[in-house]
């Protein structure tokens, strides 16, 4: 059985253990031969830590680990360099001094190797001194690798005081990469997000951000070409295990795990964690999503009372996507950089990006994750409640369906009562998006089109929702605008539903149904 490197982030362990490895070292060589300072943003479990470990092994001169890989024939210089590698991912940052304690521990380890100076006080000055002495002591310029640089800032989202404290520590700390340029051979920072403007990068303007570079779009993740060239046998076994033809299996892999576009014209990239787990278990699943979704994403959406329907087809600019302003009220850049949205289209004339969910795994997982935060349904009952919705509509029991929907609006959290209209729309978005994975749902709001069309084997539901209007007004609009007309030749029974949502009662207060055969 093949050794899939699930969860393995150390390059030496992967190579010596005989694990499967998709060779990315040609891109690593391009990085180290063409520049010195880089930043890369990628979603969690996309291989950032393995990339950092690969670069470290190269600069440690461990050529034997690279035997047979592209960089073995491309690189001429394998001279070992002093490595300063810091991983900020493993700690909890919940106090103003949490970050300084982590940095102090790491700096103390380096000072044992390269010496210290009692006049150097604070993380930034100590880091600056260590870089200088490491170069002097070894005769080789230093390699600096920072894994998950943004973890403290992300954990402090929603706490401006804590974010300010971390920002004031990290700005001068990373600033040493600029002030000690003559002592540094190579530096790379990775993270999920990029904080900019007045944030941690304001003192570090010499970084080459390759997050949206066409040359490095697949430096993390697996491309279509790599999938078909290196996983053919795995796809065949997966297809056989699931009773599928090879071509159909490829299509299902693409539907589930492909679709991450890190540059507007680059091909899609597959989620490596989900692919490897799928091949190992011989079945499709929500592997990436089940490893945990950061709660800071939902905090951002709720903090800004964000309309979830806008999230699924958001249009924004490159400046917004590329940098997160700590003072911004827009949650979209964080959600995009975290991997829950990706580039779907690009308007070159105006420089605008249209975003959407990358694939089925992310869309279904994210919307299911949102439900307990917007309704009174606990996470353990989400799938069960959606099943009951689907069963109601499949048998034409719209009264039970709408009564159940009305209960979803009970006990609205206080912070969502500021804008009842957005909350009302968000619950509709979540419920019908989840139902859409099992039935045919076209969901529209705030337009002159019918709000919602839901199709089952025997029924077509045409629904119009009103907020502080009347159910009579809603059903009249369906009839006067002929919303049901396009479906009359379909053969299925048509059920027209006019539904009113009341701010006063904070739920659905009335619906009217008309049926057509």
C-alpha positions in Angstrom: 0.0 0.0 0.0 1.3 3.5 -0.9 2.5 5.7 1.9 0.4 8.9 1.7 2.0 11.7 3.7 -1.2 12.8 5.4 -0.3 15.3 8.1 3.4 15.0 7.5 5.0 18.5 7.3 8.7 17.6 7.6 10.5 17.1 4.3 13.2 14.9 5.7 10.7 12.6 7.4 8.7 12.4 4.2 11.7 11.5 2.0 13.4 9.1 4.4 10.1 7.4 5.1 9.4 6.6 1.5 6.2 8.7 1.4 4.5 9.8 -1.8 5.9 13.2 -2.9 4.7 15.5 -5.7 7.9 17.2 -6.8 7.7 20.9 -6.3 11.5 21.5 -6.1 11.7 23.1 -9.6 9.6 25.9 -8.2 11.7 26.0 -5.0 14.8 26.4 -7.2 13.1 29.3 -9.0 12.5 31.0 -5.7 16.0 30.7 -4.3 17.7 31.5 -7.6 15.6 34.5 -8.6 15.0 36.4 -5.3 15.7 36.7 -1.6 12.5 37.8 0.2 9.1 36.2 -0.2 5.6 36.0 1.2 3.1 33.3 0.4 -0.5 33.2 1.5 -2.4 29.8 1.2 -5.3 28.1 3.1 -4.6 25.8 5.9 -3.5 22.2 5.1 -2.3 23.2 1.6 1.4 22.3 2.3 2.9 25.6 3.5 4.8 24.0 6.3 6.1 21.2 4.0 7.3 23.9 1.6 9.1 25.7 4.4 10.7 22.4 5.5 11.8 21.7 2.0 13.5 25.0 1.7 15.2 24.5 5.1 16.5 21.1 4.0 18.0 22.6 0.8 19.7 25.4 2.8 21.0 22.8 5.3 22.8 21.2 2.3 21.0 17.9 2.7 21.4 17.0 -1.0 20.8 13.3 -0.4 17.2 14.1 0.4 16.7 15.6 -3.1 18.1 12.7 -5.1 16.0 12.2 -8.2 14.1 15.5 -7.8 14.3 18.4 -10.1 16.4 20.6 -7.9 19.1 18.0 -7.7 20.0 18.7 -11.3 19.3 22.4 -11.3 21.2 23.6 -8.2 24.9 24.0 -8.2 25.5 25.4 -4.7 24.6 23.2 -1.7 26.5 25.1 0.9 24.9 24.9 4.4 23.6 28.1 5.8 22.5 29.1 9.4 18.7 28.6 9.6 16.4 30.7 11.8 13.1 28.9 11.6 10.1 30.0 13.7 6.7 28.4 13.7 3.9 30.5 15.3 1.2 28.0 14.6 1.4 25.8 17.7 0.7 28.4 20.4 -2.5 30.0 21.8 -2.5 33.8 21.7 -5.0 35.1 24.2 -3.0 37.6 26.3 -1.0 40.7 25.5 2.2 38.9 26.6 1.5 35.6 24.8 3.4 36.5 21.7 6.4 37.9 23.5 6.7 34.7 25.5 6.8 32.6 22.3 9.3 34.8 20.7 11.4 35.0 23.8 11.6 31.2 24.0 12.7 30.9 20.3 15.2 33.8 20.6 16.8 32.2 23.7 17.4 29.0 21.7 19.1 30.9 18.9 21.2 32.9 21.4 22.6 29.6 22.7 23.9 28.9 19.2 25.1 32.3 18.2 25.5 34.3 21.4 23.7 37.2 23.0 24.2 40.9 23.9 22.8 42.2 27.2 22.3 45.6 25.6 19.8 44.1 23.2 16.3 44.5 24.8 13.0 43.4 23.3 12.3 40.8 20.6 13.2 43.0 17.6 16.6 44.1 18.8 17.5 40.6 19.9 16.4 39.1 16.6 18.5 41.8 14.8 21.5 40.9 16.8 21.1 37.1 16.3 21.0 37.5 12.5 24.2 39.6 12.6 26.1 37.1 14.9 24.9 34.0 13.0 26.4 35.4 9.8 29.6 36.4 11.6 30.0 33.0 13.4 29.3 30.8 10.4 30.6 32.9 7.5 27.4 32.2 5.6 24.5 34.5 5.3 21.3 33.6 7.2 18.1 31.9 6.0 15.0 33.0 7.8 11.8 31.0 7.6 8.6 32.0 9.4 5.7 29.5 9.3 2.1 30.9 10.0 3.4 34.4 10.7 -0.3 35.6 11.1 -1.5 33.2 13.7 -1.4 35.7 16.6 -3.3 38.3 14.6 -6.0 35.9 13.5 -6.6 34.7 17.0 -7.0 38.3 18.1 -9.7 39.2 15.5 -12.4 41.1 17.2 -10.1 42.2 20.0 -8.6 45.4 18.8 -6.5 45.9 22.0 -4.9 42.5 21.6 -4.4 43.0 17.9 -2.7 46.3 18.5 -0.3 44.7 21.1 0.6 41.9 18.6 1.0 44.4 15.7 3.3 46.6 17.7 5.5 43.5 18.5 5.5 42.0 15.0 6.1 45.1 13.0 9.7 45.8 14.3 10.4 42.1 14.7 9.9 41.4 11.0 11.5 44.8 10.2 14.8 43.1 11.0 14.6 41.4 7.7 15.0 44.8 6.0 17.6 46.3 8.4 19.8 43.2 8.2 19.6 42.7 4.4 23.4 42.3 4.1 23.4 39.4 6.5 20.4 37.5 4.9 20.7 35.0 2.1 16.9 34.1 1.9 13.7 34.8 3.8 10.2 33.5 3.5 7.1 34.1 5.5 3.9 32.0 5.0 0.5 32.4 6.5 -3.2 32.1 5.8 -3.7 35.8 5.4 -1.8 39.0 4.6 -2.2 41.9 7.0 -1.2 45.2 5.4 -1.4 48.9 5.5 -0.9 50.0 9.1 -0.4 46.4 10.1 2.6 44.0 10.5 4.0 44.5 7.0 4.2 48.3 7.0 7.9 48.2 8.0 8.7 45.4 5.6 8.2 46.6 2.0 11.0 44.4 0.4 8.9 41.2 0.4 7.9 39.7 -2.9 4.3 38.5 -2.4 3.9 35.5 -4.6 0.4 34.6 -3.4 -1.2 35.6 -6.7 1.8 35.0 -8.9 1.2 33.1 -12.2 4.6 31.4 -11.8 3.9 29.9 -8.3 0.1 29.3 -8.4 0.7 25.6 -7.8 3.7 25.7 -5.4 1.2 24.4 -2.8 -1.6 22.1 -3.8 -1.9 19.7 -6.7 -2.5 20.7 -10.3 -4.7 18.9 -12.8 -1.6 17.8 -14.7 0.0 16.4 -11.5 -3.1 14.6 -10.6 -3.5 12.7 -13.9 0.3 12.1 -14.3 1.1 10.9 -10.8 -2.1 9.5 -9.4 -3.4 7.5 -12.3 -3.2 4.2 -10.4 -4.8 5.8 -7.3 -7.7 7.1 -9.4 -8.2 3.7 -10.9 -8.4 2.1 -7.4 -10.7 4.8 -6.2 -13.0 4.4 -9.2 -13.1 0.6 -8.7 -13.9 0.9 -5.0 -16.8 3.2 -5.7 -18.2 1.4 -8.8 -17.3 4.3 -11.1 -15.8 4.6 -14.5 -12.4 6.3 -14.5 -13.6 9.4 -16.3 -16.6 9.8 -13.9 -14.2 9.4 -10.9 -12.0 12.2 -12.3 -15.1 14.4 -12.7 -16.1 13.7 -9.1 -12.6 14.5 -7.8 -12.8 17.8 -9.6 -16.3 18.6 -8.3 -15.3 17.9 -4.7 -11.7 19.2 -4.4 -10.6 21.2 -7.5 -11.4 24.9 -8.2 -8.9 26.9 -6.1 -7.7 29.7 -8.4 -4.8 31.7 -6.8 -4.3 33.8 -9.9 -7.0 35.1 -12.4 -5.8 33.1 -15.4 -4.1 30.2 -13.7 -5.6 26.7 -13.9 -7.4 25.3 -10.9 -5.6 23.6 -8.0 -6.8 20.6 -6.0 -6.8 20.6 -2.2 -3.9 18.1 -1.4 -5.2 17.1 2.0 -8.6 16.0 0.7 -7.1 14.3 -2.3 -4.7 12.2 -0.2 -7.3 11.3 2.3 -9.7 10.3 -0.5 -7.1 8.0 -2.0 -6.2 6.5 1.3 -9.8 5.8 2.4 -11.0 4.9 -1.1 -14.0 7.1 -0.6 -15.1 10.7 -1.1 -15.5 12.8 2.0 -15.3 16.3 3.5 -11.7 15.7 4.8 -10.4 19.3 4.7 -13.5 20.8 6.2 -13.7 18.2 9.0 -10.3 19.2 10.4 -11.9 22.4 11.7 -13.1 25.8 10.5 -11.7 28.8 12.4 -14.4 30.5 14.4 -12.8 33.9 13.5 -14.5 33.6 10.1 -18.0 33.5 11.6 -17.1 36.2 14.1 -16.2 38.5 11.2 -19.4 37.8 9.3 -21.5 38.4 12.4 -19.6 41.3 13.6 -20.3 43.1 10.3 -23.8 41.7 9.8 -22.7 40.4 6.4 -25.3 39.3 3.8 -24.2 35.7 3.1 -25.8 35.6 -0.3 -23.3 38.4 -1.3 -20.5 36.2 -0.1 -21.1 33.5 -2.7 -20.8 35.9 -5.7 -18.8 38.8 -4.3 -17.1 41.2 -6.7 -14.0 43.0 -5.4 -10.6 44.4 -6.4 -7.1 43.0 -6.2 -6.1 45.6 -3.5 -8.8 44.2 -1.3 -7.9 40.6 -1.9 -4.2 41.0 -1.4 -4.2 42.7 2.0 -6.2 42.7 5.2 -6.5 46.1 7.0 -6.8 45.5 10.7 -9.4 48.3 10.8 -11.4 47.1 7.8 -15.1 46.2 8.1 -14.9 43.8 5.1 -14.7 40.1 6.0 -14.3 39.0 2.4 -10.4 39.2 2.2 -10.0 37.0 5.2 -12.5 34.5 3.9 -10.9 34.5 0.5 -7.4 34.1 1.8 -8.6 31.3 4.2 -9.6 29.2 1.2 -13.4 29.4 1.5 -13.8 31.6 -1.5 -11.7 31.7 -4.7 -11.5 33.6 -8.0 -14.2 32.6 -10.4 -13.9 35.4 -13.0 -11.8 38.5 -13.7 -12.8 41.7 -15.4 -9.5 42.9 -16.8 -10.8 46.3 -17.9 -11.9 47.3 -14.4 -9.5 45.1 -12.4 -12.4 43.3 -10.6 -12.5 39.8 -9.3 -15.7 37.7 -8.9 -15.4 35.3 -6.0 -17.3 32.1 -5.2 -16.9 28.8 -3.4 -14.1 26.7 -5.0 -15.8 23.3 -4.9 -18.6 21.2 -3.4 -16.7 20.2 -0.3 -16.1 23.8 0.7 -19.5 25.1 -0.1 -21.5 22.4 1.6 -19.2 22.3 4.6 -19.1 26.0 5.1 -22.8 26.5 4.8 -23.5 23.6 7.2 -20.9 25.1 9.6 -22.8 28.5 9.6 -26.2 27.1 10.5 -25.8 26.8 14.3 -24.5 30.4 14.4 -27.6 31.8 12.7 -30.3 29.5 13.9 -31.2 27.7 17.1 -30.2 24.3 15.6 -27.2 22.6 17.2 -24.4 21.3 14.9 -25.3 17.7 15.7 -28.8 18.2 14.3 -28.0 20.2 11.1 -28.1 17.2 8.7 -31.2 15.8 10.4 -33.1 19.1 10.1 -32.2 19.5 6.5 -33.4 15.9 5.8 -36.7 16.8 7.4 -37.0 19.9 5.2 -36.3 17.8 2.1 -38.8 15.1 3.1 -41.5 17.7 3.6 -41.1 19.3 0.2 -40.7 16.0 -1.6 -44.2 14.9 -0.4 -45.8 18.3 -1.0 -46.2 19.1 2.7 -45.5 22.8 2.5 -47.3 23.6 5.7 -44.9 21.4 7.7 -41.9 22.8 5.7 -42.8 26.4 6.4 -43.7 25.8 10.1 -40.3 24.2 10.5 -38.6 27.1 8.8 -40.4 29.5 11.1 -38.9 27.8 14.1 -35.4 28.5 12.7 -36.0 32.2 13.5 -36.7 31.7 17.2 -34.3 32.9 19.8 -32.4 35.2 17.4 -29.0 36.2 19.0 -29.0 39.7 20.3 -26.1 40.8 18.0 -28.2 39.9 14.9 -31.2 41.9 15.9 -29.6 45.1 14.6 -30.5 44.3 11.1 -33.4 41.8 11.0 -33.6 42.0 7.2 -30.1 40.7 6.8 -30.7 38.0 9.4 -33.9 36.9 7.7 -32.1 36.7 4.3 -29.1 34.8 5.9 -31.3 32.1 7.4 -33.0 31.6 4.0 -29.6 31.5 2.3 -28.3 28.8 4.7 -31.5 26.6 4.6 -32.0 26.7 0.9 -28.3 26.3 0.0 -28.2 23.2 2.1 -31.4 21.9 0.6 -29.9 22.6 -2.8 -27.4 19.8 -2.3 -30.4 17.3 -2.3 -33.0 19.1 -4.5 -32.9 21.6 -7.4 -33.0 25.0 -5.8 -32.6 28.4 -7.5 -32.3 31.0 -4.9 -32.6 34.8 -5.6 -33.5 37.7 -3.5 -33.7 41.5 -3.8 -34.4 41.4 -7.5 -37.4 41.5 -9.9 -37.1 37.7 -10.3 -39.0 35.1 -8.3 -37.2 34.8 -4.9 -37.0 31.0 -5.0 -37.8 28.0 -7.2 -37.5 24.6 -5.6 -37.9 21.4 -7.7 -38.5 17.9 -6.6 -39.4 14.8 -8.5 -43.2 15.6 -8.3 -43.4 19.3 -7.4 -42.2 22.7 -8.4 -42.4 25.3 -5.7 -42.5 29.0 -6.7 -41.9 31.2 -3.7 -42.0 34.9 -3.0 -40.9 36.3 0.4 -41.9 39.6 1.9 -40.5 41.5 4.9 -43.2 43.4 6.8 -45.5 43.1 3.9 -48.3 40.6 3.5 -48.6 37.0 2.3 -51.4 38.3 0.0 -49.1 40.8 -1.6 -46.5 38.1 -2.2 -48.9 35.6 -3.8 -50.3 38.4 -5.9 -46.9 39.3 -7.2 -46.3 35.7 -8.3 -49.5 35.7 -10.3 -49.3 39.2 -11.7 -45.7 38.7 -12.9 -46.3 35.2 -14.2 -43.5 33.6 -12.2 -45.0 30.2 -12.5 -45.6 30.4 -16.3 -42.2 29.0 -17.4 -43.0 25.7 -15.5 -46.5 25.0 -16.7 -45.4 22.7 -19.5 -43.1 20.7 -17.2 -45.7 18.2 -16.0 -45.0 18.4 -12.3 -47.5 20.0 -9.9 -46.8 23.7 -9.3 -47.2 25.1 -5.7 -47.1 28.9 -5.4 -46.2 30.2 -2.0 -46.5 33.8 -0.8 -44.7 34.2 2.5 -44.3 37.1 4.9 -41.7 37.6 7.5 -42.4 40.0 10.4 -39.9 42.2 12.2 -42.3 42.4 15.2 -42.6 38.6 15.6 -39.1 38.0 14.3 -40.3 35.0 12.2 -42.7 34.0 9.4 -46.1 35.1 10.4 -48.2 34.0 7.4 -48.1 32.1 4.1 -50.6 31.5 1.4 -50.5 28.6 -1.0 -52.0 28.1 -4.5 -51.7 24.9 -6.4 -51.7 24.3 -10.2 -51.7 20.9 -11.9 
